[in-house]
Amino acid sequence: MKKKEDILKNGPIPAHVGIIMDGNGRWAEKKGLPRKEGHQAGAEVIEPLLDSAMKIGVKAVSLYAFSVENWSRPVSEIRGLWSLLEYFFSEKLELIKSKKIRIIHSGSLSKLPPKTKNVILKSIEETKNNKGIILNFCINYGGRQEIVRSVNEWIKVRKPNEMITEKKIGQYLYTRGLPELDLMIRTSGECRISNFLLWQCAYAEFVFTDTLWPDFDEDSFYKAIGEFQKRERRFGGI
Ligand code: FPP
């Protein structure tokens, strides 16, 4: 069992952690439950995870809750996810506010049901001045789409003959102002990035764990941090 104190003396703490919360469906199937119960159990993991992240001084957590590719799932599952998001952003909002968490969103909300969109926008608005950890919810998000969008946003203000630069792309990403992504975690044994934070993960460390997302507890999180602390990050140097 890794403790906060061990983690803090072990090495650097990642400023920004991205998480691909995978394995809800398999978690439910293993228990003979409908998939939606896996998503429900997955949603309950988020708030304790933020507590664990705050305890060690992580500044931002980006969670992949729905990708642009997830629209290919059965409509009933998608509807269930919107209900779950509505539940999360309404029922947990007071708790989130009391912990000074700031919610931001990456992705496009335009195709979401109005009710879902509104609870998300309300949470963003009501937490915008909070100075605690940043919770970046990635909903209807795709990394490629984010980069294309960023370039298009820049084109709108482009001066004649001006060239695109890395800095300019960064300024129009959803994650502008957030610390660099240091650590990317994917649960459930899959070892791929699935269009998540493509630009941001250029120098991130990756930790893949077999644990299914609904089972991902403080111990699992601190193990991933411990793994990160063992890595030698050279950023292209020697
Ligand atoms: C991947 O598991 C998970 C998702 C596509 C959705 C992630 C959503 C949550 C963790 C809950 C969302 C709720 C809130 C409040 C954000 P999977 O369904 O692909 O699992 P499988 O690979 O085992 O089938």
Residues whose N, C-alpha, C, O or C-beta is under 5 A from the ligand:
A	BS01	FPP	M21 D22 G23 N24 G25 R26 W27 H39 G42 A43 Y64 A65 L84 L85 F88
